[in-house]
Amino acid sequence: MNILLLNSILRTADNNRIPAATSIKDCMIYNLALGFKELGHRVTLVAATEYAPVAQEDYEVEVVFLPSTMKKIFLLSVLPFQPQLWGFLRRHKASFDLIISSEVVAFPSLFAAIQAPEKTLIWQELAFHQRKFYQLPSRLWHNIIARLFFGKTRIVARSEEAKRFISNYLHNVAPQTVEHGINANKFFYSAEKKRQFIVVSQLIERKNIGSIISKFARFVRHNNDFKLIIAGTGELETALKQQTANLGIEQHVEFVGFKPHAELNSLLATSMAMLIDTKRDLNMVTVPESIVCGTPLVMNLVPCTATTVNRYQLGIAKSDWNETDLQTMVNNNAFYVKNCIDYRAKLTTVYAAEQLLLMA
């Protein structure tokens, strides 16, 4: 099968600033492309030029970057607009057996739904109206454009929350959900854990790392052989280090900065749990990465994956977790770790690709 993947936005932008990257090979959609390739399919991925890596690299699948225009109106972090994609689809749609596009609110999805509705599947991640401009553009798109142009496309949600959301506007939503896949070849797992927790995150305000440090400080008073690993960088790094000093726990908290996947995998796989207390991130690729490493979660209910974590007992997900929950995780760690390892196969890119093909 010849498959076209449309996904303009490859990384999360901060305040509409796209972080520079030397590679796209860690991006979710690229690894999904590899999942299809591993199943024997030919894959082409189309993304926005503004998300291209700063260095030249070779790819295992065909990757096409198309430039965005009218960037002050169609923000690159929300709704990038690549008019050249219309012509690309017109010229090449006949050569593709399946087109998979990310999000109903996206110009690539709209173009594909108009030009090749019978071949198009929309993989829906968003479970809320985007906050830009007080949600008005999102509400207009869902109520008018989606109802007009997406009635003949198949919609597959990535979470139960996303399915409930998009079902308010479209009736052709698959009953099954397909979560983000992880390239399992890049992650090993371990049932053997060190007495440590880990945070993998940008050190910025919405990630709420200060809250995690405070909770860990209360926990470590009664567990003084534990360590908290914080992997990531950001504008709050100095302030967070000062917080650990003020709490008197510097010897228990290690800021390791940004880590490539190989080193991060080792830290993840040997930690008892990954900790999350985000204020706004509904979709976090670090959650399935942690599970694939055999490492359970202690997290709040903001990310959509919290439902899966609780349903399959892959950790503890609750609205206001605290040091007591960290102790519960330690006491029952082997149970949660086994559940993560057992669930691992359902989080691979190959599994996600297989599930999407079943619904195509």
C-alpha positions as CSV (number, residue, x, y, z in Angstrom):
1,M,0.0,0.0,0.0
2,N,1.2,3.5,-0.8
3,I,0.4,5.8,2.2
4,L,0.6,9.5,2.6
5,L,1.0,11.1,6.0
6,L,0.1,14.8,6.4
7,N,1.3,16.4,9.6
8,S,2.4,20.0,9.3
9,I,3.4,20.5,13.0
10,L,6.3,18.2,14.0
11,R,7.1,19.7,17.4
12,T,5.4,21.7,20.1
13,A,6.1,25.5,19.8
14,D,6.3,27.8,22.8
15,N,4.5,31.1,22.3
16,N,4.6,30.5,18.5
17,R,8.4,30.0,18.6
18,I,9.4,26.8,16.9
19,P,12.4,25.2,18.6
20,A,15.3,24.5,16.3
21,A,16.2,20.8,15.9
22,T,18.9,18.9,14.2
23,S,16.6,16.0,13.4
24,I,12.9,15.0,13.0
25,K,13.6,11.3,13.7
26,D,12.4,11.6,17.3
27,C,9.0,13.0,16.1
28,M,6.0,10.9,16.7
29,I,4.7,11.1,13.1
30,Y,8.1,10.1,11.6
31,N,8.2,7.0,13.8
32,L,4.7,6.2,12.8
33,A,5.9,6.3,9.2
34,L,8.6,3.8,10.1
35,G,5.9,1.6,11.7
36,F,4.0,1.5,8.3
37,K,7.3,0.9,6.6
38,E,8.1,-2.1,8.9
39,L,4.7,-3.5,7.9
40,G,5.9,-3.4,4.2
41,H,4.1,-0.2,3.0
42,R,5.5,2.7,1.0
43,V,5.3,6.0,3.0
44,T,5.5,9.7,2.2
45,L,5.4,12.2,5.0
46,V,4.5,15.9,4.3
47,A,5.3,18.5,6.9
48,A,5.8,22.3,7.1
49,T,9.2,23.6,6.0
50,E,9.4,25.7,9.2
51,Y,9.6,22.5,11.2
52,A,12.4,21.0,9.1
53,P,15.7,20.2,10.9
54,V,18.5,22.8,10.7
55,A,20.9,20.1,9.4
56,Q,20.6,17.9,6.4
57,E,19.7,14.3,7.2
58,D,18.7,11.1,5.4
59,Y,15.3,9.4,5.9
60,E,14.1,5.9,5.6
61,V,10.8,7.1,4.1
62,E,10.1,10.0,1.7
63,V,9.8,13.3,3.5
64,V,8.5,16.4,1.7
65,F,8.6,19.9,3.3
66,L,6.3,22.6,2.0
67,P,6.6,26.3,3.0
68,S,3.9,28.0,5.0
69,T,2.5,31.5,4.1
70,M,0.4,34.2,5.8
71,K,2.1,33.3,9.1
72,K,0.8,36.3,11.0
73,I,-2.8,35.1,10.4
74,F,-2.3,31.3,10.3
75,L,0.1,30.8,13.2
76,L,2.7,28.2,12.7
77,S,2.1,26.7,16.2
78,V,-1.7,26.4,15.6
79,L,-2.8,26.4,12.0
80,P,0.1,26.5,9.4
81,F,-1.1,27.1,5.9
82,Q,0.8,25.5,3.0
83,P,-1.0,26.3,-0.3
84,Q,1.4,24.2,-2.3
85,L,-0.1,21.1,-0.7
86,W,-3.3,21.6,-2.7
87,G,-1.4,21.2,-6.0
88,F,0.6,18.3,-4.5
89,L,-2.6,16.4,-3.7
90,R,-4.1,17.2,-7.1
91,R,-1.0,15.8,-8.9
92,H,-0.4,12.8,-6.6
93,K,-3.6,11.7,-4.9
94,A,-4.2,9.0,-7.5
95,S,-0.9,7.3,-6.5
96,F,-1.8,6.9,-2.9
97,D,-4.1,4.2,-1.5
98,L,-4.5,5.9,1.9
99,I,-4.1,9.4,3.2
100,I,-3.8,9.9,7.0
101,S,-3.9,13.5,8.2
102,S,-3.5,14.8,11.8
103,E,-6.4,16.8,13.3
104,V,-9.7,18.0,11.9
105,V,-8.6,21.6,12.4
106,A,-5.7,21.6,9.9
107,F,-5.4,22.8,6.3
108,P,-3.9,19.5,5.1
109,S,-6.9,17.6,6.5
110,L,-9.3,20.0,4.8
111,F,-7.4,19.7,1.5
112,A,-7.4,15.9,1.7
113,A,-11.1,15.8,2.7
114,I,-12.1,17.9,-0.3
115,Q,-9.9,16.2,-2.9
116,A,-9.9,12.6,-1.8
117,P,-12.5,12.0,1.0
118,E,-12.8,8.3,0.2
119,K,-9.1,7.8,0.8
120,T,-8.7,10.0,3.8
121,L,-8.5,9.1,7.5
122,I,-8.2,11.9,10.1
123,W,-6.3,11.0,13.2
124,Q,-7.7,13.3,15.9
125,E,-5.6,14.3,18.9
126,L,-7.2,17.5,20.2
127,A,-9.8,17.1,22.9
128,F,-10.6,20.7,23.4
129,H,-11.1,24.0,21.5
130,Q,-7.7,25.7,20.9
131,R,-7.4,28.7,23.3
132,K,-6.0,31.1,20.6
133,F,-8.4,34.1,20.1
134,Y,-10.7,32.9,22.8
135,Q,-11.5,29.6,21.0
136,L,-13.5,31.4,18.3
137,P,-11.6,30.1,15.2
138,S,-11.8,26.6,16.5
139,R,-15.5,26.8,17.2
140,L,-16.2,28.2,13.8
141,W,-14.1,25.5,12.1
142,H,-15.8,22.6,14.0
143,N,-19.3,24.0,13.5
144,I,-19.0,25.1,9.9
145,I,-16.0,23.7,8.0
146,A,-16.0,20.3,9.7
147,R,-19.7,19.7,9.2
148,L,-19.4,20.8,5.5
149,F,-16.3,19.0,4.4
150,F,-15.5,16.1,6.7
151,G,-18.7,14.1,6.5
152,K,-17.2,11.5,4.1
153,T,-13.8,11.0,5.8
154,R,-13.1,8.5,8.5
155,I,-12.2,9.9,11.9
156,V,-10.1,8.0,14.4
157,A,-9.4,9.6,17.8
158,R,-6.2,9.1,19.8
159,S,-7.9,9.1,23.2
160,E,-11.4,8.7,24.7
161,E,-11.4,12.4,25.5
162,A,-10.6,13.3,21.8
163,K,-13.3,10.9,20.7
164,R,-16.0,12.5,22.9
165,F,-14.9,15.9,21.7
166,I,-15.0,15.4,18.0
167,S,-18.1,13.3,18.2
168,N,-20.0,16.5,19.1
169,Y,-19.4,17.7,15.6
170,L,-19.0,14.6,13.4
171,H,-20.8,11.3,13.4
172,N,-18.3,9.3,11.3
173,V,-16.0,8.7,14.3
174,A,-14.6,5.2,14.9
175,P,-15.6,3.5,18.2
176,Q,-12.0,2.4,18.8
177,T,-9.2,4.8,19.6
178,V,-5.6,4.5,18.5
179,E,-3.0,6.1,20.8
180,H,0.4,7.5,19.9
181,G,2.9,4.9,18.9
182,I,6.5,4.7,20.2
183,N,9.4,3.3,18.2
184,A,10.1,0.4,20.5
185,N,13.4,-0.2,18.8
186,K,14.7,3.0,20.4
187,F,13.6,2.1,24.0
188,F,14.6,-0.8,26.2
189,Y,12.7,-1.6,29.4
190,S,13.8,-2.8,32.8
191,A,12.0,-4.3,35.8
192,E,15.0,-3.5,37.9
193,K,14.6,0.0,39.4
194,K,16.8,2.4,41.4
195,R,15.4,4.4,44.3
196,Q,14.7,7.4,42.1
197,F,11.9,9.2,40.3
198,I,12.3,11.1,37.1
199,V,10.8,14.2,35.4
200,V,11.3,14.6,31.7
201,S,10.2,18.1,30.7
202,Q,10.9,21.5,29.5
203,L,11.6,23.7,32.6
204,I,8.9,26.2,31.8
205,E,5.9,27.6,33.8
206,R,3.1,25.4,32.4
207,K,5.0,22.2,33.2
208,N,4.6,23.0,36.9
209,I,7.9,21.4,37.9
210,G,8.1,23.5,41.1
211,S,5.0,21.7,42.4
212,I,6.7,18.3,41.8
213,I,9.8,19.4,43.7
214,S,7.7,20.5,46.6
215,K,5.9,17.2,46.7
216,F,9.1,15.3,46.4
217,A,10.6,17.4,49.3
218,R,7.8,16.2,51.6
219,F,8.3,12.6,50.5
220,V,12.1,12.6,50.8
221,R,11.9,13.6,54.5
222,H,10.9,10.0,55.2
223,N,12.8,8.4,52.4
224,N,16.2,10.1,52.5
225,D,17.8,7.5,50.1
226,F,15.7,8.7,47.2
227,K,16.7,10.9,44.3
228,L,14.7,13.0,41.8
229,I,16.2,13.2,38.3
230,I,15.1,16.2,36.3
231,A,15.9,15.9,32.6
232,G,15.3,19.0,30.5
233,T,16.2,22.6,30.1
234,G,14.2,25.9,30.2
235,E,13.9,29.4,31.4
236,L,13.0,28.3,35.0
237,E,16.1,26.1,35.5
238,T,17.9,28.6,37.8
239,A,14.7,29.3,39.9
240,L,14.0,25.6,40.3
241,K,17.6,24.9,41.5
242,Q,17.1,27.7,44.0
243,Q,13.9,26.1,45.1
244,T,15.7,22.9,45.9
245,A,18.3,24.8,47.8
246,N,15.6,26.6,49.8
247,L,14.0,23.3,50.6
248,G,17.3,21.8,51.7
249,I,17.1,18.9,49.2
250,E,19.9,19.7,46.8
251,Q,21.6,16.4,47.5
252,H,18.4,14.6,46.5
253,V,17.7,16.4,43.2
254,E,19.8,16.1,40.1
255,F,19.3,18.4,37.1
256,V,20.8,16.5,34.2
257,G,19.8,18.9,31.3
258,F,18.7,17.7,27.9
259,K,19.5,14.1,27.1
260,P,19.6,12.2,23.8
261,H,17.2,9.3,23.6
262,A,19.8,6.6,24.5
263,E,20.8,8.3,27.7
264,L,17.2,9.3,28.5
265,N,16.1,5.7,28.0
266,S,18.5,4.5,30.6
267,L,17.4,7.1,33.2
268,L,13.7,6.3,32.4
269,A,14.0,2.6,32.5
270,T,15.7,2.5,35.9
271,S,13.4,5.0,37.6
272,M,10.5,3.8,39.8
273,A,8.1,6.3,38.2
274,M,7.9,9.4,36.0
275,L,6.2,12.4,37.7
276,I,3.9,14.8,35.9
277,D,1.9,17.7,37.3
278,T,1.3,19.8,34.1
279,K,-1.1,22.7,34.0
280,R,-2.1,22.5,30.3
281,D,-0.5,19.7,28.3
282,L,-3.3,17.4,27.2
283,N,-1.0,15.3,25.0
284,M,2.4,14.3,26.2
285,V,4.5,11.9,24.2
286,T,6.7,11.3,27.3
287,V,3.8,9.3,28.9
288,P,3.9,6.4,26.4
289,E,7.7,6.6,26.3
290,S,7.8,6.0,30.0
291,I,5.4,3.1,29.8
292,V,7.4,1.5,27.0
293,C,10.4,1.7,29.3
294,G,8.5,-0.2,31.9
295,T,8.3,2.9,34.1
296,P,4.9,3.7,35.6
297,L,3.5,7.3,36.1
298,V,2.4,9.4,39.0
299,M,0.5,12.2,37.2
300,N,-2.4,14.5,37.4
301,L,-5.6,14.3,35.2
302,V,-4.7,17.0,32.7
303,P,-3.1,14.8,30.0
304,C,-5.6,12.7,28.0
305,T,-3.5,9.6,28.7
306,A,-4.5,9.7,32.4
307,T,-7.6,7.7,31.5
308,T,-5.4,4.9,30.0
309,V,-3.0,5.0,33.0
310,N,-5.9,4.4,35.4
311,R,-7.8,1.9,33.3
312,Y,-4.8,-0.4,32.9
313,Q,-3.2,0.4,36.2
314,L,0.0,1.8,34.6
315,G,0.5,4.1,37.5
316,I,-1.4,6.6,39.6
317,A,-3.4,9.4,38.0
318,K,-5.4,11.8,40.1
319,S,-6.2,15.5,40.2
320,D,-3.9,16.4,43.1
321,W,-1.4,13.7,43.8
322,N,1.0,14.1,46.8
323,E,3.8,12.5,48.7
324,T,1.4,9.7,49.9
325,D,0.9,8.7,46.3
326,L,4.7,8.6,45.8
327,Q,4.9,6.2,48.8
328,T,2.1,4.1,47.3
329,M,4.1,3.9,44.1
330,V,7.2,2.7,46.0
331,N,5.2,0.1,48.0
332,N,3.5,-1.3,44.9
333,N,6.2,-0.6,42.3
334,A,6.6,-4.2,41.0
335,F,2.8,-4.4,40.3
336,Y,2.8,-1.2,38.3
337,V,6.0,-2.0,36.5
338,K,4.7,-5.4,35.4
339,N,1.5,-3.8,34.0
340,C,3.6,-1.3,32.0
341,I,5.7,-4.1,30.5
342,D,2.6,-6.1,29.7
343,Y,1.0,-3.1,28.0
344,R,4.2,-2.1,26.1
345,A,3.2,-4.0,22.9
346,K,0.1,-1.8,22.5
347,L,2.1,1.4,22.4
348,T,4.5,0.6,19.5
349,T,4.4,2.4,16.2
350,V,3.8,-0.9,14.4
351,Y,0.8,-1.6,16.6
352,A,-0.6,1.9,16.0
353,A,0.0,1.5,12.2
354,E,-1.8,-1.9,12.2
355,Q,-4.8,-0.4,14.1
356,L,-5.1,2.5,11.7
357,L,-5.0,0.2,8.7
358,L,-7.8,-1.9,10.2
359,M,-10.0,1.2,10.3
360,A,-9.0,2.5,6.8
